[in-house]
Amino acid sequence: MKKKHKPANWKKRFIILITINIVLIVLFAMFVYSPIPKTELEESSKEYKSENSSEFIVRTTKQNVNNLVNAYIDKLLVNSKHDYTINLEEDVQLLGELPIFSTSVPVLIHFDPVVQDNGDLVLEQKSISVGNLKLPNKKIMQYLKKYLPVPEWVIIQPDKESVYVKVSEMNIKSNFEVGVQRFDLDDNVIAFRIKVPYETLGIDVMDELQENETKDNNQESEPE
């Protein structure tokens, strides 16, 4: 007996596939070309106005920071009898001279940098050597505080045997706000948060907000 063949259903499957493709294309077109509500556009355009600055993360290396810090120190020590430098290696090193007992003796201090939540930096003292003298670490830190010229935003703390660097209070002519985001000497990655106030760029957000509010009020008061 001859076997009966099932009727071919490829046409039915083809029609179903075409239908699915058409539906997907229509949905995609609706999603892409559908207009954005006006309220969303207005919120997006005014979002930046809720802040008065924008923040950027700048990454650099130990060598770049080393050069910048020592250039600042050289300017600070102009017309000064004191001399010291900062060296960033596996830790933070301060090399210089201190006036002790009517003479100057070489000093080398090793610090561990610790980043604070507010972007400041604490240098925790690890070890100190002052020539061949054997003095308590706290006493040497007192000499540092008394004789070593430092910027106003660098606080030497003998009792805590540390140096507090108020990076967030540095006086920068550009009016930028700077903070330490990462200070990893082992991986040679140092990152700073830099906030750029809009007013530095000549942008007054409050004036723009007032102008927009005035326009909105005028539009609302106009008769329909």
C-alpha positions in Angstrom: 0.0 0.0 0.0 1.2 3.5 -0.8 2.0 5.8 2.1 -0.1 8.9 2.4 2.0 12.1 2.5 1.0 14.9 4.9 0.1 18.1 3.2 3.0 20.6 3.1 2.6 23.4 5.6 5.6 25.5 4.6 3.3 28.2 3.3 1.7 28.5 6.8 5.1 28.8 8.5 6.3 31.3 6.0 3.2 33.5 6.6 3.7 33.3 10.4 7.4 34.3 10.1 6.6 37.3 7.8 3.9 38.4 10.2 6.3 38.3 13.2 8.9 40.3 11.3 6.4 43.0 10.3 5.3 43.3 13.9 8.8 43.7 15.2 9.7 46.3 12.5 6.6 48.3 13.4 7.4 48.2 17.1 11.0 49.2 16.5 9.9 52.2 14.3 7.4 53.3 17.0 10.1 53.2 19.7 12.7 55.1 17.6 10.5 57.7 16.1 8.1 58.4 18.9 8.4 62.0 20.1 10.0 62.7 23.5 7.5 64.3 25.9 8.1 68.0 26.3 8.4 67.7 30.1 11.3 65.2 29.7 13.1 67.6 27.4 12.6 70.5 29.8 13.9 68.4 32.8 16.9 67.2 30.8 17.8 70.8 29.7 17.5 72.1 33.3 19.2 69.2 35.1 22.6 70.9 35.2 21.0 74.0 36.8 20.5 72.1 40.1 24.2 72.2 40.6 26.7 75.1 40.4 29.7 73.1 39.1 30.8 70.0 37.2 33.3 67.4 38.5 36.1 65.7 36.6 38.5 62.9 37.6 42.1 63.5 36.5 44.6 60.7 36.7 48.4 61.2 36.8 51.6 59.6 38.0 54.0 59.9 40.9 56.6 61.7 38.7 54.1 64.4 37.6 53.0 65.1 41.1 56.6 65.0 42.3 57.5 67.7 39.7 54.5 69.8 40.5 55.0 69.7 44.3 58.7 70.5 44.2 58.1 73.4 41.7 55.7 74.8 44.3 58.2 74.3 47.1 61.0 76.0 45.1 58.8 79.0 44.7 57.8 78.9 48.4 61.5 78.8 49.6 62.6 81.8 47.5 64.6 84.1 49.7 64.6 81.5 52.4 67.6 79.8 54.1 65.8 76.5 54.3 65.8 73.8 51.7 63.7 70.6 51.4 62.2 68.4 48.7 59.4 65.8 48.5 60.1 62.5 46.8 57.3 60.0 45.9 58.5 56.4 45.7 57.0 53.5 47.6 56.0 56.1 50.2 56.2 59.9 50.6 59.7 61.1 51.5 60.7 64.5 52.9 64.4 65.3 52.5 65.9 68.5 53.9 67.8 70.2 56.7 66.8 71.3 60.1 68.5 74.0 62.3 69.2 72.0 65.5 71.7 73.1 68.2 73.1 76.1 66.2 73.8 73.9 63.2 71.9 72.3 60.3 71.5 68.6 60.2 70.0 66.4 57.3 66.6 65.0 57.9 64.8 62.2 56.1 61.2 61.4 57.0 59.0 58.6 55.5 55.2 59.0 55.4 52.3 56.8 54.5 49.6 58.8 52.5 46.0 58.3 53.6 43.2 59.8 51.5 40.3 61.4 53.5 36.6 61.3 52.5 36.6 65.1 51.9 39.6 64.9 49.4 42.3 65.9 51.9 45.5 63.9 52.5 47.0 62.8 55.8 50.7 61.9 55.8 51.3 59.4 58.6 54.9 59.3 59.8 56.6 55.9 59.4 60.3 56.7 60.3 62.6 59.6 60.9 66.3 60.0 60.7 68.1 63.2 61.6 71.9 62.8 60.9 73.5 60.9 63.7 71.2 62.4 66.3 68.8 60.2 68.3 65.7 62.3 69.1 62.1 61.4 69.8 59.9 61.5 66.7 57.5 63.9 68.3 60.4 66.3 69.1 61.6 66.2 65.5 58.1 67.0 64.2 58.0 70.0 66.6 61.2 71.2 64.9 59.6 70.7 61.5 56.5 72.7 62.6 58.7 75.5 64.0 61.3 75.9 61.3 60.0 74.3 58.1 58.2 76.8 55.7 55.0 75.3 54.5 51.8 76.6 52.8 48.8 77.6 55.0 46.9 74.5 53.9 49.6 72.1 55.2 49.3 71.5 58.9 52.2 69.7 60.8 50.8 67.8 63.8 53.6 66.8 66.2 51.2 65.1 68.7 49.8 62.9 66.0 53.2 62.5 64.2 51.5 63.3 60.9 51.1 66.1 58.4 47.5 67.1 57.3 47.4 68.4 53.7 44.2 70.4 53.1 44.1 69.8 49.4 40.4 70.9 49.4 41.5 74.3 50.7 44.3 75.0 48.2 44.2 78.5 46.8 44.0 78.1 43.1 43.7 81.1 40.8 41.3 79.3 38.4 38.8 79.0 41.3 38.7 75.2 40.7 38.0 72.9 43.7 40.5 70.1 44.0 40.4 66.9 46.1 42.4 63.7 46.2 40.4 60.7 44.9 43.1 58.1 44.9 46.8 58.1 46.0 48.2 54.6 45.2 52.0 54.8 45.1 52.4 51.1 44.6 50.4 51.0 41.4 51.6 54.5 40.4 48.1 55.8 40.2 47.2 59.2 41.6 43.8 60.7 40.9 42.2 64.0 41.7 38.7 65.2 41.7 38.4 68.7 40.1 35.2 70.7 40.4 34.8 73.5 37.8 32.4 76.1 39.1 30.1 77.4 36.3 30.8 81.0 37.3 34.5 80.4 36.3 33.3 79.9 32.8 31.1 83.0 32.9 27.9 81.0 33.4 25.5 82.4 36.0 23.0 79.6 36.7 20.8 81.7 39.1 20.4 84.4 36.5 19.3 81.9 33.9 16.8 80.3 36.3 15.3 83.7 37.2 15.0 84.5 33.5 13.3 81.2 32.8 10.9 81.7 35.7 10.0 85.2 34.4 9.3 83.8 31.0 7.1 81.0 32.4 5.2 83.5 34.5 4.6 85.8 31.5 3.4 82.9 29.5 0.9 81.8 32.2 -0.4 85.4 32.5 -1.1 85.8 28.8 -4.8 85.4 27.9 -5.7 82.3 25.9 
